[in-house]
Amino acid sequence: MNEPIIEVFCDEEEQSCACRLRTCNLPAEVYGIVLYDLARQIARMFAQHGGFDEASVLAVIMEYFDKERARPTSEVQVNRLND
């Protein structure tokens, strides 16, 4: 494994997250796979450590993914790990 390509920092009080990205030579479709795999891993974490139904959590994640895609709630600012 190489260095991470994504770091996510969450502020529970503000109910928000910030990301930093590292550039690499992956095609764009790989990022789509990474994003969906991340959603699945989060859903599994909720199921294993919070007692939630994994499929229900994944459905909520995807619902809000689609909502955010349709109407972004914030401007995207690129914060690079490379800097």
C-alpha positions as CSV (number, residue, x, y, z in Angstrom):
1,M,0.0,0.0,0.0
2,N,1.1,3.5,-0.8
3,E,0.3,6.7,1.1
4,P,-3.4,7.5,1.6
5,I,-5.2,9.3,-1.2
6,I,-8.0,10.6,1.0
7,E,-8.1,11.9,4.6
8,V,-11.4,12.9,6.2
9,F,-11.7,15.0,9.3
10,C,-15.1,15.2,11.1
11,D,-16.4,17.9,13.4
12,E,-19.1,16.2,15.4
13,E,-20.2,19.5,17.0
14,E,-20.6,21.2,13.6
15,Q,-21.9,18.0,12.0
16,S,-19.5,18.5,9.1
17,C,-16.5,16.9,7.5
18,A,-13.5,18.2,5.6
19,C,-11.3,16.1,3.2
20,R,-7.7,16.3,2.0
21,L,-6.8,14.5,-1.2
22,R,-3.5,13.3,-2.6
23,T,-3.1,13.2,-6.4
24,C,-2.3,9.9,-8.0
25,N,-2.4,8.3,-11.4
26,L,-5.8,6.4,-10.9
27,P,-8.5,6.7,-13.6
28,A,-11.7,8.5,-12.5
29,E,-13.7,5.3,-12.5
30,V,-11.5,4.0,-9.7
31,Y,-12.6,6.9,-7.5
32,G,-16.3,5.9,-8.1
33,I,-15.5,2.4,-6.8
34,V,-13.6,3.8,-3.8
35,L,-16.5,6.1,-2.9
36,Y,-19.0,3.2,-3.0
37,D,-16.7,0.9,-1.1
38,L,-16.3,3.6,1.5
39,A,-20.1,3.8,1.8
40,R,-20.3,0.0,2.2
41,Q,-17.6,0.0,4.9
42,I,-19.3,2.8,6.8
43,A,-22.6,0.9,6.7
44,R,-20.9,-2.3,8.0
45,M,-19.2,-0.3,10.8
46,F,-22.6,1.0,11.9
47,A,-24.0,-2.5,11.8
48,Q,-21.1,-4.1,13.7
49,H,-20.5,-1.4,16.3
50,G,-23.8,0.3,16.6
51,G,-26.4,-2.4,16.1
52,F,-27.9,-0.9,13.0
53,D,-29.1,-2.8,9.9
54,E,-26.3,-2.6,7.3
55,A,-28.7,-2.4,4.3
56,S,-30.7,0.4,5.9
57,V,-27.6,2.4,6.7
58,L,-26.3,2.0,3.2
59,A,-29.7,3.1,1.8
60,V,-29.6,6.3,3.9
61,I,-26.0,7.0,2.8
62,M,-26.9,6.6,-0.8
63,E,-30.1,8.7,-0.4
64,Y,-28.0,11.6,1.0
65,F,-25.3,11.0,-1.6
66,D,-27.9,11.5,-4.3
67,K,-29.3,14.6,-2.6
68,E,-25.9,16.2,-2.2
69,R,-25.1,15.4,-5.8
70,A,-28.4,17.1,-6.9
71,R,-28.0,20.1,-4.7
72,P,-24.6,20.5,-3.1
73,T,-24.7,22.0,0.4
74,S,-21.3,23.6,0.2
75,E,-18.7,24.8,-2.2
76,V,-15.9,22.3,-2.9
77,Q,-12.4,23.5,-1.9
78,V,-9.5,21.3,-2.9
79,N,-7.1,20.7,0.0
80,R,-4.2,18.6,-1.2
81,L,-2.2,16.2,1.0
82,N,0.7,16.9,-1.4
83,D,1.2,20.4,-0.1
